[in-house]
Each structure stands twice: as structure tokens, then as C-alpha cells.
């Protein structure tokens, strides 16, 4: 089976670096594109005159009368055709000097562009081409000033307009690039922050079921997990608070109910005895017995309630000591054998002979387990089978107390460890229970760092399993 690859965690710093690199290359690209467009537009704007139309070698024809001189004439230039005898046999345009023949000196000076004559160097552009077929020389002359004017007149785009256009294009491209970068940054930072802020607002409004769904593997992902954990804790605490408040209200009602009956009996019979002093001794003893039993019942309830409240207090801690749980249970069970035999309860104990050490408080553990044994004896009919088992499972110790008696309906089993929950919903006082025994047992087991579970159903008996940590 292929191992699932662990998702690589991203850092916001790395994302920022990535964005900065992206912005750098984006700006470089924008500058490069702008530079290329500037060069292209500039090349178009200065492509004014086809220079091949003013160079003698380019416009040369055997029939010199068919030579295209349109561009030369537009620049106020001219052409001359000079034969081998230096005669000007053809001219078109307005010449500098209207010569019909060149001297050798003039001819050679013209060939070398008359470098010693500033007039020709600054004012005119010459080009020459010799036609071997017809044996003549073509001279093309264009005034420098007129040629530049022709360039300017032919220009498609003015330099100022070109500069403004390029600058405008650059600004537009720059703005689009910044918008693209801001969108990328918004996705990285602003969007997660908005999601988190909305979650905080919903929590503030009291919706503790709020959870943030944010796909992120950086610090925002950690913040998401912390937020969701915080929301879950708050929701859990709110539920516990509501449940605690409900339990408090129910506890007060149950205490009032359970104290009202025995106190009512005490008050009623006491009043009767006071008002009837001449009743028989037998009847007096009977009523005093009722008063005593109800007083004991009310006192037991108050004691159990006091102990339950004490054990439930978070500041209450048991003094645990290392001890042999097997030896402890053998002594505890032995003290209840007379009651089992009196009720005809069939008992069987499976406790190892070896020592199994557990950190426990003997008095509190006695109270916790005694509640389970007493309940099994008290509430089950004769000939019920009661089994107590101790076993080691890895680093745990299990104490199983089970019987095959009347059992508890499943719908009540999940709440049986709550205060004042009894199988007898009518809350009759025949058994004399306070309804706090199993609640005290669970609280004491939890104080030992253990747990208690119940498997039961009506007419199937009860199986209590206490799990404690083995002493290492």
C-alpha cells in the first residue's frame, strides 16, 4: 500500500516572496513590452521617405528618361546624365548650376563629393551610378534641408504624440499589472481574513456551532484549526453549562421531593403523638418507629447529598496509595457474604491469587464498589447469581460486577449514573435508597482516574465494568 504523502506546509513568508518575485517579473515584462512597442511605433513614425528612391544606384535604368525621379523632385532635387565626354545629355529638376558640360576638375571634385567645399558638404546629398550598358553616369542630388522637410511632412506620428501614447500604454499596462497582483495578494491574505472575521462575528452573535472552512496549509490554516477548536470548546462548555443548569434545577426538585415525604411523615406522626398522649404504648412505639425510619432516611439523603457535592467539587482530590486491589476486594466481599446468604444470592468470585497493584483510596473505593454490591443484593430476587471478576488487560485492571437479576431498561441505563435516577419512576420509599449511590460511585471512580460502564437490559441483569490504571 502506498504511503500517503504528507502535505507540505506553506509559510506566509514564502507566499509573500513568491508574490514579490511574480511582481518583479510582471513589471519587467511590462517594461519589455513597452520598449518593444515604442521601438516599433517609432520605426513606423520615422519611416517617411523610401530612401531607395533617391539613391542613384537604386533608380538606375538603361533608358534614363524612364528613371523614377518623383521622390527626388519632391525634395527639390535633380538628376543629371553625363556621357563619357562629360557632357550633360539629360537633366531633370532644378540644378545647382545649369551646366551643359563638366570640366575634368569639376567632374572629379563632384565624384569625391567635393569634400573641401562646405557648400556641398552641408547643403546637398550626392549619389552616383555608372551604367556600363549605355556608358553614362547618373548623378542624383538632393538638398539636405529639403530632404529633412520631406521627412517631417511624411511623418505619420508626431514625436510628442508618440511619447504620450507610449506613456499612456505603459500606465495602463502598469495599472492592470498592479490590479492582477492585488487580486493575487487578496486571495492570499484578504480572503482568509474576511472568512475568519465572519466566523468571529457569528461566534460573537452567539452561534457557537460556527466552523470555518478555509483551505489553507499556511499560518491561516493553523488559525483556522485554532478557531474551530476554540468554537468547539465554547460550544461544549455552553452545552455543559446548560446541562449543569438543568441538572441543578432537577437536583433541587429531586431533593425537595425526596425530603418532603419523610419530613411530612415525621411532622405528621409527631403532631399526632403530641395531640393524643393517651394512646397505647404499642401504638406509640409503632409511630415512633415510623418517625425514626423517616428521620434516618432523610439523614441518609442529606449525608449522601453532602458527600456527592463534596466528591463533585473540582477542588476535591483523593489521597491515593499503592495497594493490592485483589486483597482489598477479597476483604470487602467477605463482609457482604452474610447478606448474600440471608437473601439467598448465589455468589461466585474470580479474583487472582497474585497481587495486582493499583493506586487507590481504600475508603472511597470501598464506598464505590459497595454501592454496586448492595444494589445487586437489595434490588434482585432470591437465587440471583452474582459474579465478581478481576482481570489484568495490558496496563489496565478491570473489576466486573455482574448479576442475572431484574436488570435495567436500556432507555434508563444511559442516565442511571445521574443523581436521583432510579429504575422505579414512582420513587417509592420501599427500598430506602437515596438515588445518589450510582452517581457517587461514578464520581469516585473518575477521581481514581478510571471509568465505569454498564451493560444491561430489563430481565437480563446488570454488568458493571470498572477500569483502573495498573500501577507501574
Buried (B, 14 or more C-beta within 10 A) or exposed (E): EEEEEEEEEBEBEEBEEEBEEBBEEBBEEBEEEBEEBBEEBBEEBBEBBEEEBBBBEBBBEEEBEEBEBEBBBBBBBBBBBBBEEBBBEBBBBEBEEEBEEBEEEBBEBBEEBBEEEEEBBEBBBBBBBEBEEEEBBBBBBBBBEBBEBBBEEEBEBEEEEBEEBBEEBBEEBBEEBBEEBEEBBEEBBEBBEEBBEEBBEBBEEEEBEBBBEBEBEBBBBEBBEEBBEEBEEEBEEEEEEEEEEEBEEBBEEBBEEBBEBBBEBBEBBEEBBEEEEEEEEEEBEEBEEBBEBBBEBBEBBBEBBEBBBEBBEEEEEBEBEEBBBBEBBBEBBEEBEEEBEEBEBBBEBEBEEEEBBBBBBBEBBBBBBBBBBBBBBEBBEEEBBBBBBBEEEEEBBBBBBBBBBBBBEEEBBEEBBBBBBBBEEEEEBEEEBBBBBBBBBBBBBBBBBBEBEBBBEBEBBBBBBBBBBBBE
